[in-house]
Amino acid sequence: MDIVEQEDMLRNIDIRVSRIEQILPTLATKEDLKAYATKEDLKVYATHDELRRGLDEVYEKMAHRFDVVAERIEGHVRMVAEGHAGLTQRLEEVRAKAERDNARLDRRVTRLEGQR
C-alpha cells in the first residue's frame, strides 16, 4: 500500500470517527437507562397471554350471565304473553256478554215500543 492509499484510508477513518463523535453524545448512558424498567421490574406485570386468558374468562362469565338474564327475560315475556292472551279471552267474553245484553235490551225496547 503506497502513501496516497494510506492517506486516503486515514482520511476515511477520520471522517468516520468524526461522525461517531457526533452521534456519541446523543446515545443513552447506563445512568440514563436507570430511569427505565428492567426485565426484573416487568416480571410483576401480566403477560399478553395471561391478559388474554383473563379476558377469555371474563367473556365466558359475561356470556353465561347474559344467557341467564336472557332466559329470565324470556320467562317474563312468556308470562306477559300468557296474561295478554288471558285478558284477550276475557275481553272477548265481556264483549260477547255485552252484545247479548245489548240484544236483549233492544228486544225489550222493541216490545215496549210495540205496546204503545
C-alpha positions in Angstrom: 0.0 0.0 0.0 1.5 3.3 -1.0 1.4 6.6 0.8 -1.5 8.0 -1.1 -3.7 5.0 -0.3 -2.7 5.2 3.3 -3.6 8.9 3.4 -7.0 8.1 1.8 -7.6 5.4 4.4 -6.6 7.7 7.3 -8.9 10.5 5.9 -11.8 8.0 5.7 -11.1 6.8 9.2 -11.0 10.4 10.4 -14.4 11.1 8.7 -15.9 8.0 10.3 -14.5 9.0 13.8 -16.0 12.5 13.4 -19.4 11.0 12.6 -19.1 8.7 15.6 -18.1 11.6 17.8 -21.3 13.5 16.7 -23.5 10.5 17.5 -22.0 9.6 20.8 -23.4 12.5 22.9 -27.0 11.5 21.8 -26.7 7.9 23.0 -28.1 6.9 26.4 -25.7 6.1 29.2 -26.2 3.5 31.9 -27.2 6.3 34.2 -29.8 7.5 31.7 -31.2 3.9 31.5 -31.7 3.5 35.2 -34.9 5.5 35.0 -36.5 2.8 32.8 -37.8 -0.6 34.0 -35.7 -3.7 33.7 -36.8 -7.2 32.8 -36.9 -8.0 36.5 -39.2 -5.0 37.2 -41.6 -6.1 34.4 -42.0 -9.6 35.8 -44.6 -8.4 38.3 -46.9 -7.4 35.4 -49.2 -9.8 33.5 -48.0 -11.1 30.1 -50.1 -10.8 26.9 -51.1 -14.4 27.2 -52.1 -14.0 30.9 -54.2 -11.0 30.0 -55.8 -12.8 27.1 -56.7 -15.8 29.3 -58.2 -13.3 31.9 -60.2 -11.6 29.2 -61.4 -15.0 27.9 -62.5 -16.0 31.4 -64.4 -12.6 31.9 -66.0 -13.1 28.5 -67.2 -16.6 29.4 -68.6 -15.4 32.7 -70.4 -12.5 31.0 -71.8 -14.7 28.3 -73.1 -17.2 30.9 -74.6 -14.3 32.9 -76.2 -12.9 29.7 -77.7 -16.3 28.9 -79.2 -16.5 32.4 -80.6 -13.0 32.2 -82.0 -13.7 28.6 -83.7 -16.8 30.0 -85.3 -14.8 32.8 -86.4 -12.2 30.3 -87.9 -14.9 28.0 -89.8 -16.2 31.0 -91.2 -12.8 31.8 -92.1 -12.2 28.2 -93.9 -15.6 28.2 -95.8 -14.6 31.3 -96.8 -11.3 29.8 -97.9 -13.0 26.6 -100.0 -15.6 28.6 -101.5 -12.7 30.6 -102.3 -10.9 27.4 -103.9 -14.0 25.9 -106.0 -14.4 29.1 -107.0 -10.7 29.0 -107.9 -11.0 25.3 -110.1 -14.1 26.0 -111.7 -12.3 29.0 -112.3 -9.2 26.9 -114.0 -11.3 24.2 -116.2 -12.9 26.8 -117.2 -9.5 28.2 -117.8 -8.2 24.6 -119.9 -11.2 23.8 -121.9 -10.8 27.0 -122.3 -7.0 26.3 -123.6 -7.9 22.8 -126.1 -10.4 24.3 -127.2 -7.9 26.9 -127.5 -5.2 24.2 -129.5 -7.5 22.0 -131.8 -8.4 24.9 -132.3 -4.7 25.7 -133.0 -4.0 22.0 -135.7 -6.7 22.1 -137.2 -5.3 25.3 -137.2 -1.8 23.9 -138.8 -3.0 20.6 -141.5 -4.8 22.6 -142.1 -1.8 24.8 -142.3 0.4 21.7 -144.7 -2.1 20.1 -147.0 -1.9 23.2 -147.5 1.8 22.8 
